Amino acid sequence: RGTAGFAHVSCLAEQAKILVAEAEENNLGVETRNERFTRWFACSVCEQQYHGVVYCALGWACWKTYLGRPEESAFRLTAMRQLGTGLHFAKDYAAALSVKEAELSTLRRIGGTEDDILITLANLAGTYDELGRCEDSLRILQDVYSRRLEVSGEEHVHTISAAINYALMLIDLERFAEAKSLLRKVIPVAQRVLGASHDHTLRMKWAYATALCTDPAATRDDLREAVMTLEDSDRTGRRVLGGAHPVTMGIEVNLREARAALRAREE
């Protein structure tokens, strides 16, 4: 409020609701309606997505707004996705799983598009991971990435996002060689298509550095490369996302760990 740098969640929700309603009432077209719907999950000023409890609160408000619409309504389906993602961000993984499974079931029942089904599967895999179902998560993410490559090509933003998710799961399962091989292939694509400061590019470089320094077989050159990659990503993250963003904070933690590992190796 004012110049304090924060706002009431209820005000954000009301603003999103009004903007979408105006677009519908005035028949402003699908592109405008979709753009205005992003106000439910992203800031209208800096265009960054909300996260944590703010995203969760807006997810509930979004779902309550469009719950009464027909099952096949795009806004209702998207609201269900926002709720599932919000619950995940709030770390209520059991509830998030229930919502995401319901979303997937609905899409299959009404004949949803492959794009919507792949997005939902990727989101579901993330929740499986948090609940300890890592092999189930990996199987889904590998399939989603393969389908994205086939349908959309390597330069599509959804394919790049799928590559990040797949690589992170490989790292979680300590399959470092596979993760590094994948990321060496896709990072140049992300830099060329999205730019070095894009959120996806930063996540990829963060994941690559993590794979480098976490691998038990890491050499000193690997650790040096990890530190250099994280230092560059940390500078970019602070400039673009801010120091309090989860990505920037995660990069900072990994940078401290990588520097410590390098110092220990050089002693």
N, C-alpha and C positions, 0 to 999 in steps of 0.2 A: 504494500500500500504506500502511496506517496513516493518518496525517494528511498524507502527502507529496503527495497530489493526483494520483497516477497509479496504474496497475494493470498487471499482466502481461496481455498480449493473450491468452495461453493460458488465463488465469483467466476473462476475459470470454467466450471461446469456450466453455469448459466450462460456465459458468453458463447461457449461451443454450441449449446442447445439452440440459442437464438440464431446464430450464424447459419447453422444447417437448416433450420426451419425456414429462414428467409430464402435460402437458395431453392428449397423445395417449392415454396409458395409462389415464387416468381419464375419458376421453370428456367433456372439459370444454367442448366446443363449438367451432365454427369461430371465433367472435369471440375467445374466450380464446386459442386456438392462434395466431391471427394476431397478437394483441397480444403474446404471448410471443415470437413470431418476430422482432419488432422489436428484441429484445435483441442480435440479430446485427449490427445497424447503428446503434443509438442507445443513448445512456446511460439507464440505468434511473432515475437521480436527476434530472438536468436535462432529459432527453428530447431533447437535441440530437443530431443525427447525428454520428457520427465522421467524420473526413476524413483525407486523405493516406494514409500508410503503415499507419496503424491500421485504416482501412477496408479497405485492400487485404489485410492479413493476415487479418482476420476474414472477408473474402470467400473466400479460399482455404480457411480452416477450415470455413466453411459449405458450400462446394462438396464438400469431401472427406466431410463428414458425410452429405450426402443424394445423392451421386453414384450410389449403388447402387439407388436407388428407380426405379420405372417411369418411362418417359419423360414420361408425362402427369401425374405427381405434381406437385401445386402447390408442395410444398416444394422439389423438385428444380429446377423452373423458376425459382422465386424465388432459389434458391441460385446458379443460373447467372447471373441478373441481378445479384446481389450481387458475384459474381466480376468480371463485366464492368465494373461501376461502380468496383470497387476498383482494378482495373488502370488504368482511366482516371484515377482520382485519383492513382495512383502514377506517372502520365505514361508508362505503357507502352502507347501508343496502338495499336500494331500488334497486340499481344496482345488488347487490349480489343476491337478491331474483329473479330477472329476469333471471340471469345466471343459478341459481340452478334449477329453474322451467324448464328452457330449457333443462338442463342436464337430469332431471328426465323424461321429455317427450321423449327425444331422446332414453334413455335406454329402456323405455317401448315399443317404436316403433320398435326398432331393436332386441328386445328380450334379453336385457342385463341380466347378472347373478343376482341372488338374492343378492349376496354379494355387488355388485356395487349399486344395488337399495337401499339396507339398508344403505350403507354409504351416499348416496345422500340424503335419507330421514332424516338421523340424521343431516347432514349439513343444510338442509332446515329448520329443527325444530329450530336450533340455530338462524337463521335469523328471523323466525317467532317471536321468543322470543324478539329479539331486536326491532322488529316493534310493540310490544305490543299484539301480538296474542298468549298469553300464554297458553290458553286452547288447541288451535290447536297444539302448540308445545308439550305440555304434552301428548296429545293423540298419536302423532307420536312417541315420545321417549319411551313411555310405550310399544307400539307395536314393536318397533325396539329391545328393550331389551328382550322382550318375544321371538321374533323370533331368536335372537342371542343365547339365552339359549337353545332353541330347536334344532337349526341347528349345533352350534359350541361347546356348553357346557360352563360351568362357568369359565373355566381356559383360554379360548381363549382371546387374547388381544383385539379383537373387542367386545367381550362380556363385558369385564372389562370396556372398553371405553364407551360402551352403558350404563352401570350401572352408571358411573360418570354423564353422561348427564342427565339421568333420575332423579338421586338424586338431582342434582342442580336445575332442574325444579321444583321438589317437594318443595325444600327450597324456591325458588322464590315465589311459591304460598302459602307459610306458612303452608305447610303440613309436619310439623317437625317430628311428630311421625313416619310417613311412611318413611321419608328420613333417620332418624336415624336407623330404623330397617333394611332398605336395606343396608346401609353403614356398619353396624356392621357385616353383613353377608359377604360382598364382600371385605372389607379391608384385612382380613386375606388371602383371595385368592390372591389378588394382591401382598401382601408381599411375599407369598410363591412362586408365579410364576414369578413375575417380579423383586422382590427385594425391599427393603425399600427406596432406593434412586431413583427409577424409577419415571418419570414424572407423570404417572398415579396414582401411590401410593401416591405421594405427594398431588395431586389434591383431591384424595379421603379423605385423612386425613384432609386436609384443609376444604373440604365440611362438614365433620363430625363435626369438631370443630365449624364451622359456625352455623350448625343446633343446636348444644348444647347451644351456648351462645345467639343465636337470639330468641330461643323459649321463649315466655313470661312465660312459666311454669318452666324455668330453675332453679335448686337449686344451692346452693353454691358448692356442689360436682360436678355438671355439669360444672359450670364455671371453677373450678379448673382443671377438666379433659380437658376442651377446651384450657386453658392456657398451660398446659403441652404438649398437642398434637401439638399446634402451635409452641411452643418453640422448640420442637424436629424437626418439619417440617422446621422451619426457618433455623436451623443449617444445616440441610441436603440440603435445597434449595440453600443456599449461597455456600456450598461446591461444589455441583454438577452443578447447573445452573448459579450461579453468582448472585450478588445482584441486577443487573439491569434487570433480567428476569421478565416478567409479573407475573409469578407464585410466585416467591420469594417476589416481591413487594406487591402482594396481601396478602400473608401470613403475612407479616410484619404489614400491615395496620390492619388486623383482630386481630393480636396479641396485638397491642396497645389497640384496643377496648375491647378485652376480659379481659386484665389486669385492665382496667379502670372499667369495669363492676364488676369484682371480688372485687376490692378495695371498690367500693361503697356499695357492699353487706356486706362486713366485717366491715364497719364503724359503 
